[in-house]
Amino acid sequence: MKATIWHNPKCGTSRKTLAILENLSQVEVTVVEYLKDPPSAQKLAQLYRDAGITPQKGLRVRGTDAAERGLPDADDAAVLAAMEADPILIERPLVETDKGARLCRPQDIVLEIL
């Protein structure tokens, strides 16, 4: 099975999720450091759709200026555009496999798509 993780190595939850993936021998992991290589708004929309959540649920509010910018109440297009322009606004980690996508907070949620 292949899995892609949009990862921030400074985030404990992201590191724990990556460790789960790397410890499973049947999983071939692709790591994307999203702060260096951000996903497009279209890719984010697809990931959130596949995860069954809205872009607002994937918005990182803690440690960002998202609330001051009104993003929690903004429409999907505005949230996705802001995330694409400023990837620190993307809550992490996002993981995608053939079985779907998940925002892995807590990290054990990744098991749902393995």
C-alpha positions as a Markdown table, in Angstrom:
| # | Residue | x | y | z |
|---|---|---|---|---|
| 1 | Met | 0.0 | 0.0 | 0.0 |
| 2 | Lys | 1.1 | 3.5 | -0.8 |
| 3 | Ala | 0.6 | 6.4 | 1.6 |
| 4 | Thr | 1.4 | 10.1 | 1.3 |
| 5 | Ile | 1.8 | 12.2 | 4.4 |
| 6 | Trp | 1.8 | 16.0 | 4.3 |
| 7 | His | 4.2 | 16.4 | 7.1 |
| 8 | Asn | 5.7 | 19.1 | 9.4 |
| 9 | Pro | 8.8 | 17.6 | 11.1 |
| 10 | Lys | 8.5 | 20.2 | 13.9 |
| 11 | Cys | 5.0 | 18.8 | 14.9 |
| 12 | Gly | 4.8 | 16.0 | 17.4 |
| 13 | Thr | 1.6 | 14.6 | 16.1 |
| 14 | Ser | 2.9 | 14.6 | 12.6 |
| 15 | Arg | 6.1 | 12.8 | 13.7 |
| 16 | Lys | 4.0 | 10.2 | 15.5 |
| 17 | Thr | 1.8 | 9.6 | 12.5 |
| 18 | Leu | 4.9 | 9.2 | 10.3 |
| 19 | Ala | 6.3 | 6.7 | 12.7 |
| 20 | Ile | 3.1 | 4.6 | 12.5 |
| 21 | Leu | 3.4 | 4.6 | 8.8 |
| 22 | Glu | 7.1 | 3.8 | 8.7 |
| 23 | Asn | 6.7 | 0.9 | 11.2 |
| 24 | Leu | 4.3 | -0.9 | 8.9 |
| 25 | Ser | 6.2 | -3.0 | 6.4 |
| 26 | Gln | 3.3 | -3.1 | 3.9 |
| 27 | Val | 3.2 | 0.7 | 3.6 |
| 28 | Glu | 5.4 | 2.6 | 1.1 |
| 29 | Val | 5.5 | 6.2 | 2.4 |
| 30 | Thr | 5.9 | 9.4 | 0.5 |
| 31 | Val | 6.7 | 12.3 | 2.8 |
| 32 | Val | 5.8 | 15.8 | 1.6 |
| 33 | Glu | 7.0 | 18.6 | 3.8 |
| 34 | Tyr | 4.1 | 20.9 | 3.0 |
| 35 | Leu | 5.7 | 24.1 | 4.3 |
| 36 | Lys | 8.4 | 23.7 | 1.6 |
| 37 | Asp | 6.2 | 22.1 | -1.1 |
| 38 | Pro | 2.6 | 23.2 | -0.4 |
| 39 | Pro | -0.3 | 21.4 | -2.1 |
| 40 | Ser | -2.5 | 23.3 | -4.5 |
| 41 | Ala | -5.9 | 24.5 | -3.5 |
| 42 | Gln | -7.3 | 21.8 | -5.8 |
| 43 | Lys | -5.4 | 19.1 | -4.1 |
| 44 | Leu | -6.4 | 20.3 | -0.7 |
| 45 | Ala | -10.1 | 20.4 | -1.8 |
| 46 | Gln | -9.7 | 16.8 | -2.9 |
| 47 | Leu | -8.0 | 15.7 | 0.3 |
| 48 | Tyr | -10.7 | 17.3 | 2.5 |
| 49 | Arg | -13.5 | 15.9 | 0.3 |
| 50 | Asp | -11.9 | 12.4 | 0.6 |
| 51 | Ala | -11.6 | 12.8 | 4.3 |
| 52 | Gly | -15.2 | 13.9 | 4.7 |
| 53 | Ile | -14.4 | 17.3 | 6.2 |
| 54 | Thr | -14.7 | 20.9 | 5.1 |
| 55 | Pro | -11.6 | 23.1 | 4.5 |
| 56 | Gln | -12.6 | 25.0 | 7.6 |
| 57 | Lys | -12.1 | 21.8 | 9.6 |
| 58 | Gly | -8.6 | 21.5 | 8.1 |
| 59 | Leu | -7.7 | 25.0 | 9.0 |
| 60 | Arg | -4.9 | 25.5 | 11.6 |
| 61 | Val | -6.1 | 28.2 | 13.9 |
| 62 | Arg | -3.7 | 27.7 | 16.8 |
| 63 | Gly | -0.5 | 29.6 | 16.3 |
| 64 | Thr | -1.7 | 31.4 | 13.1 |
| 65 | Asp | -3.6 | 34.5 | 12.3 |
| 66 | Ala | -6.5 | 32.6 | 10.8 |
| 67 | Ala | -9.1 | 33.9 | 13.3 |
| 68 | Glu | -8.0 | 37.5 | 12.8 |
| 69 | Arg | -8.3 | 37.0 | 9.1 |
| 70 | Gly | -11.9 | 35.7 | 9.5 |
| 71 | Leu | -11.0 | 32.4 | 7.9 |
| 72 | Pro | -12.9 | 30.1 | 10.2 |
| 73 | Asp | -16.1 | 31.7 | 8.9 |
| 74 | Ala | -15.0 | 32.2 | 5.3 |
| 75 | Asp | -16.2 | 30.2 | 2.3 |
| 76 | Asp | -14.3 | 27.1 | 1.1 |
| 77 | Ala | -12.7 | 28.9 | -1.8 |
| 78 | Ala | -11.3 | 31.7 | 0.5 |
| 79 | Val | -10.0 | 29.1 | 3.0 |
| 80 | Leu | -8.3 | 27.0 | 0.3 |
| 81 | Ala | -6.8 | 30.1 | -1.4 |
| 82 | Ala | -5.3 | 31.2 | 2.0 |
| 83 | Met | -3.9 | 27.8 | 2.7 |
| 84 | Glu | -2.3 | 27.6 | -0.8 |
| 85 | Ala | -0.7 | 31.1 | -0.3 |
| 86 | Asp | 0.3 | 30.5 | 3.3 |
| 87 | Pro | 0.6 | 26.7 | 4.1 |
| 88 | Ile | 1.2 | 27.3 | 7.8 |
| 89 | Leu | -2.7 | 27.5 | 7.8 |
| 90 | Ile | -2.9 | 23.8 | 6.9 |
| 91 | Glu | -3.6 | 21.6 | 9.9 |
| 92 | Arg | -1.4 | 18.6 | 10.0 |
| 93 | Pro | -0.8 | 15.8 | 9.3 |
| 94 | Leu | -2.8 | 14.9 | 6.3 |
| 95 | Val | -2.5 | 11.3 | 5.0 |
| 96 | Glu | -3.8 | 9.9 | 1.8 |
| 97 | Thr | -4.0 | 6.2 | 0.8 |
| 98 | Asp | -6.0 | 4.3 | -1.8 |
| 99 | Lys | -8.6 | 3.9 | 1.0 |
| 100 | Gly | -9.1 | 7.7 | 1.5 |
| 101 | Ala | -7.6 | 10.6 | 3.3 |
| 102 | Arg | -7.6 | 11.7 | 7.0 |
| 103 | Leu | -6.5 | 14.6 | 9.1 |
| 104 | Cys | -4.6 | 12.5 | 11.6 |
| 105 | Arg | -5.3 | 14.3 | 14.9 |
| 106 | Pro | -4.9 | 12.2 | 16.9 |
| 107 | Gln | -2.3 | 10.2 | 15.1 |
| 108 | Asp | -4.2 | 6.8 | 15.5 |
| 109 | Ile | -6.8 | 8.1 | 13.0 |
| 110 | Val | -4.3 | 7.0 | 10.3 |
| 111 | Leu | -5.2 | 3.4 | 11.0 |
| 112 | Glu | -8.7 | 4.0 | 9.5 |
| 113 | Ile | -7.2 | 4.2 | 6.0 |
| 114 | Leu | -4.5 | 1.5 | 6.2 |
